[in-house]
């Protein structure tokens, strides 16, 4: 039973007639319990296929290890093919379990080649790519990455309108014992090579945690991340955003001002969720004190005049509430004092998963309650928020998700239930949500 909710929540409980969930599809019921995180991008859709990636317990050997699986699902008829990531000798690659860190991210480039980054917790690159278009069989291509000595965590990768891929990671240089920065890369289909663009965020004594990448119609790349005390922490602070223009190689804050690199928390108009009363980085390492910030995703839409509207959903735990609320930050790019914030959901603890989509009229925020279910917060125009459970997911133990939107406004959901089979095994589901 759902706990009682705050006034902010009570205003968001009416039923929306527009939400139209599709059929819940079981992708696998043999998912490693460690196949869970909030930062990852385990879902893509391209050229008539959905692509999903997850961890599987090895068919033989220790369950403290995992294989990484790639699933191709045909949009037309639901037909599935799958394979494990392969070593150079053709065996299933095997990695040590590391909950929350070793989860995979996937993206398909504009030529149809599939890319997966996985199983890195301050480690060298683990990068795999298909040898043919639309293939679920990927081979180890780690040696092709730049920055061979970099120690990498949290790969977030997305495809732009031209079919090129962009990625942000947390990186630590081999000779740097004081910070882990935000590293920014691009894969160009014409050259079939990755190249580093910049170290976009860095500050001594702190670590960057990548969250999301989105694109505006002019080809600009929008980056979102959060900060923690170096070397790492289970809670973070000061959610941040910047816009990159490839044609000029310039970075701009939400107010439109050009900023210099590396960006820090002190860079003006970068932080969309500033420190609150009593919030500090002190004591974070090895602990999870509040107030704190954790998990965030980004959505953009463009107005009639071409202005870019920024929407960010994130989880925040205030000092007065021992649980994680759902918040939204908004900005119209290029305006003074750009950031506005609102509390959208409170009263029941949420798990480390959140998604947001926006079609220009209706915004949806997807979240999971800690007991294991998925809900949709929806707001159209100036109307109030509605809050509805995805009924097909009830009782499935879903605690992790990713949401992405098609051009027609239909949302695609990756839904993970880490322990709904047994203590070491869970399930992965896929569904669409229409109605916009």
N, C-alpha and C positions, 0 to 999 in steps of 0.2 A: 504494500500500500504506500502511496506517495505521502510524504510528510506534508504538514501544513506549510504554506508559502507566505512570503512577505507581501505587502501591498503591491510592490513592483510586479510580483508574480500574479497576484489576483487580477491585475488588469490585463493579463496576457493569457487568459484561459478560455476565451470563447472559441467555438468551433469554426474553422475556416472551411468554406465550401469549395475552395479552389484546389486544395491539395489532392493530388490524384496518384497515389502510390501504385507502382506496378507489382508484378509477382516477385516474391523473395526467391532468389536463385541460390542454391547451395553450390558453392565453388569447390569446397573441400571440407571434410570432417576429419582431416588428418594433419592439422596445423599445429606446429610447435607452440607451446605456451608463451615462448619468448617473442612471438610474432606480434609485437604491439609497441606502439609509440604514438606521439602526437605530432612530431615534426615531419614525418615521412611523406612521400608521394608514391604510394603503391598502386596507383590506378591511372590509366591513360585510355584514350579512345582515338582511333585513327583508321581511316581507309576501310571502314566497315567492321572493325574489330574492337572489342574491349580487351585491354591488357591489364592483368593483375599479377602481382608478385607477393609471395609469402614464404615463411620458413616452414620446413617439414622436418620432423624427427627422422634421422637416417633409418633406412630399412634394416640395417644391421649396425651393431655397435652401440656406443654410448648415447644416451638421450641427453647428455650434457653438450652434445654437438648438434648441428643442424645442416641440412641442405637448403638451398634457395630455389624455389620453384617459380616458373613463369607460365602463366595461363593465357592462352588466346581464346577468346569467346566471340563467335560470329554474331554480329548484331542481327542479321536476317533470320537465323534459325536457332541460335543458342548453342550451336555445335562447339565443343571444347577440345582443344589440344593443349598438352602441357609437357614440360620437360624441366629437368634440373639444370642449373648453371654448370658448365663443363670446365674441367681443367684442360690443359694443353694435351693431355693424354686421352681425353674423352671420358674420364670418370666424372661422377657427380662431385662437384666441389663441396668440401665439408669445412665448417667453421665452428669455433667454440661459442656456445651460448653466452649472451651478454644482454640481458633484458633491457629494452629501451634504447639500445645503441646499435645493435647489429641488424636492425630491420632494413629492408631494401627499398630503394626508390627506382622508378621505371619511367622512361620516356621513349617515344617513337619519333625518329626524325622524319623530315619531309620526304625522304626516299623510301620510308618504310622499314628502316633498320631499327632494331630494338636495343636499347641501352639500359643497363642495370648497374647501380652502385650499391654495395652491400657490405655488411659485417666489418665495419671500421669503427673502432673506438680508440682514437688517437693512434692510428696505425697507418701504414702505407696504403696506397690505393688498392681497392678490390673492385675492378671495373670489367664488365662483360658486355659484349656486343654480338648481335647475330651476324652470320656470314652472308645471309640472304634476306631479302625483304619479306616481311610478314611471317618470319619464322620464330617459333618459341624456343629454338635451340641456340644458346648463346655461349660463346667461348671467351676465355680469359684474355683480355686486352689491356691489362693493367700497365704493361710496359710502355704503352702508347701515351700515357698521361704525362703532362708536364709536372714539374716540381716533384721529382722522384723521392726526395728525402722528406717531404712534408708529411706530418702526421695528421690524419684527417678524421673527422667525425661529422655526422649529420648532413649528408648530401641531399639537397633539395634541387630538383631538375625539372625544367618545363620547356615546351616547344613554342616557338614564336610563329607568326603568320607566314613567314618565309620558309619554315621547316627546319630552321636552325635551333639548337638547344642551348639553354643558358642554365648555369648551376651556381649555387652558393654553398659553401661548406664552412665549417669551423676548422681552421688549420693552425698548427703549431710548427714553426720552423725548428729544425733539429738543433739549432744553437740558441734558441730563445726559451729561457726558463721563467719568463715573467708574464706572458700573455698568450692567449689563443685568439687569433683575429678572424675576420670575415673575409674569405677568399672568393673571388668572382671569376667564372670561367665561361667560355663560349665554344660550342662545337659547330663548325661550319660544314654544311653538306658538300659544298664544292671541293673542299680540301680533304674532307673526312678526318679532320684533326681537331683536337681540343687545344685551346690556348688560354692562358691566364689574362684576364682583363685588368684586374687590380686587387689590392688588399683594401677593400672599401671601408672596413671598420676595424679599429684597433686602438686599444688603450692599455698601457702597462698596468698590471694588477687585475685585469678583467678578462673574461672570456665571452665570445660571441656565440649565440645560439640561433642558427638560421630557422626561419619560419616558412616563408612563402615567396613566390615570384609570380607576377602577373604582367600583362602587356597592354598598352593602349594602342589605338588604331594607327598612331603615327610611328609605331615601331619602338617607342620608348619602353624601357624595362623598369618595373617597379619592384623594389626589394623590401622585405620586412624581416626583422630579427629582434632578439631580446638580449639582455646582458646578465652575466653572473660574475660573482667574485672568482678570480683565478685560484685554482685551476678549473674547478667545476662545482656545480651545486644543483640540487634537486628543485630549487626554486630560483626564479629570476626576477628581473626588475626592468623598468624603463623600456617598454616596447617601442621599437623605432622603425622608421620608414624613410626611404629615399627614392628618387626618380633618376634614372640614368638615360641619357640621350646618346645612342651610339654614334650618330653622325658628327657630333661635336665633342664626344668623349667628356661630357660634363655631367655632374651630379647636382641635383637640386632638392631642397627641402620642400615640404608641403606648401610653404608660402611662396614658392617659386624662386627663392634666392639660390644662387650658385654656392655650393659648399666645397671646401677643400678636403682632400683625403690626407690621412685617414679620419673618418667620422668618429666622434666620441659622443658620450651622453651630453656633453656641453655644447655640441653643435646646435645652433638655434633652429627650432621648429622641426627637429628630427624626431624627438620623443613624443609619442602620442599618449602614453600613460606615464606621467611623471611620478616620482616618489611621493607617497602620501605621508600623513602625520605618523611618526613612529617607524616608518619603513627605512630600512638600512641594509647594506650589503654585509655588514659585520655579523659574524656568526653563521653565515650561510653554508660554508664548506662543511660537509659531513652532517648537516642538519637541514631542517625545512621550516624555519620560523616564518611567521606572517607579521605584517602584511607582505604579500608577494604576488608575483605575476608568473603565469605558466600557461603555455599553449596559445597560439594565435594563428589566424588565417586571414587572407586578404582577398577582397573582391573590388573590381572597378566597374563603373559604367560612365558613359559619356552623354552629356546634355545636348540639346539642339544646337547650341553654339560651339560644340566641340569640347567644352570644358570637362575635365576629368574629375569624377567624384570618387573619393576613396572611402571604402567601408572596411573596417577591421573588426572581427569578432575575437574575443580573447577571454581567458579565465583569470579571475583575480580573487585573492583571498584577503579581505580586510582584517584588521586586528580584532575587530569586534565580532567576527563571525568565523567560527572554526570549520570552514568549508570553502569550496571554490564556486564563486558566482560566475555568471555569463555577462559580459559587458560588450558594448559596441563603441568604437571611436569612428568619427566621421570627419571628413574635410573635403572642401572643394579646392582643388589644386590652384595655387596662385593667389590665394586670399590671405589677408593679414590675420594673425592670430588664428590659424586655420583649424585647430583641433577642437571638436566637441565630443563629449563622452556621456554615456548613459548606462545605467544598470538595467539589464533586460530580464535576468532571471536570478532569483535567490530563494533560499529556503530549503533546498535539498542539495546535498553534495554532488558534484559532477566529477566524472573521471577525465583523465588526461586525453581528451579528444574534442575537437571542435571543427566545424566547417561553416563557410559562409558563401552564398551566391547572391547575385543581384542582376536583374534583367533591365534595370532602369526604372521600373515601376514597383516591383515587389522584391523585398529582401528576405532571405531565409537564412536562419542560423540553425545548424544541426548540432546537437550535443547529446551526451550520454550521461545518465545518472549512475552513481557509483554502484547501485544495485544491479545494473545491467539491463538497460533499455535505451532506446533512441527516440528523441523528441525533436520536433520542428517548431521553432519560433518564427513566425511570419508576420510581416508588416507591409501593407500596400499603401503607398502615398502617405497621407496624414492620418490614416486610420490607426487604431491601437494595435498592439501586438496580440497575436493569437499563439497558443501553445498546445500542440497536439502530439500525442504519441504515435509512432509508426506501429500500428496494431500487428502487422505481420511479424514484427521483431519481438513482440512481447513474449517473455519467457525464454528467449534465446541466449540471454547472458551477454549481449553485445556491449562492449566497453570501449571499442576503438572504431574510428571511422575516418574516411576522407570523402569530401563532397566536391564535385566539379560540375559545371553547367555547360550544356550544349548551346549552340547559337539560337536554338528555338526556345530556350528557357527551361528545358527538361534537365533535371538534376540527375547525376549518376552518383551512386553511393557504394563505397567499399565499407563493409561492416564486419568487424572482427569480434569474435567471442572467444577469448583466450583459453577458458577452462570449461567450456560447456560439454566436453566429452569426458574428460577425467582431469586429474591434477597436472598432467603434462601435455594435454592435447585439447585443442579447441577447434572451432569452425570458422570458415570464411564465407560471407554471403555478399551477393550483389543485387541491387535493385535500382530502378529508376523512379523518380518522383516528378510527375507532370503537373498540369493544372494552371500554369501561368497563362 
